[in-house]
Amino acid sequence: MSAETHPQQSRRPTVSILSPVHNEETHIDEMVHSIINQTYDNWEIVFVDDGSTDGTVASIARLQKTDDRIRLVPPAGKLGKVAAFNAAYEAARGDLIVLLAGDDRLPASSLATRVSDLAHVAPSSRGLSCYKLCSFSDDRRFDDMVLPKGDHVSRSGGVLTMTRGLADALFPIPLELPSEDIWLGASAEYVAEVFVKNPVVVMEYRIHPGNSNPRGRDFPTMSESMAARHEAWRLLAESSLPLGEERRRHLENLYSAELHRRAGKVTCIFRVEGLTRAERASLASMAHPSLYRVRNRFYRLLSGLQGK
């Protein structure tokens, strides 16, 4: 199916930046000012507070007074990350959808790049663009990594840009998932009618102990976190999304390998058909404490190998 295109759009598209936040008082000013400083100015930030107990809401309220493009969905207590994303999307008014955590930042040209790359796609069509991210952290192990490596692009979180038509197909995200990234990243490419890959950095990703996707913790904690996140593969394989049979089988194979990982059956992971070497290696590295230690030791070397 070919997407409807607009060679000459009559107006500039509005970019809705969805941002569920929980206890981000320390970082929220930096995040917001990275958006205010964008070279493209037709945007809105849709904040949903996910039960913060610090000054996050007060900080957003203060920022709202300085810029009416900053919006806060009325607080509804602790929702959970996925429910908060769904609430942000429901309130969004934009033609293009971007995700951004309250502790991350956008380089100044980020939105202009995304808008330009999807300028030929009508908002009602299913358009997607993907890019790279650069990490920053007080921990030297995680600082200044451009991911994924090479000329590949990521399909995760803040590097995704979706037209309204594509986002309508993928939202709401199932509430049983702990996060949005695998659900969106594993499906957006295959549901999209137009897919633009541009291997430039459009997001600066802060790695710190408070990340919802933990790093460097003990093996049981990391394994449990991964198991919950990888349930997205099963849910996508069982969904009615137009993924195609080949992609659906791949998701089923990934989930089969994930069950072997949970059971610590490393050799069984490598026997699952239809997976890439990088996919098998990533799952195997989290199947046993000794392999997890190797993964941690060579984190910088091994990170970013699964991009496409």
Secondary structure, DSSP 8 states (H G I E B T S, - for coil): ----B-SS-SS---EEEEEEESS-TTTHHHHHHHHHT-S---EEEEEEE-S--SSHHHHHHHHHTT-TTEEEE---S---HHHHHHHHHHH---SEEEE--TT-B--TTHHHHHHHHTTTB-TTS-EEEEEEEEEE-SSTTTSS-EESSTT----SGGG-EEEHHHHHHH-S--TTSS-SHHHHHHHHHHH-SEEEEEEEEEEEEE--TT-SS--S--HHHHHHHHHHHTHHHHHHHHS-S---HHHHHHHHHHHHHHHHHHTT-HHHHHHSTT--HHHHHHHHTTSSHHHHHHHHHTHHHHTT-S--
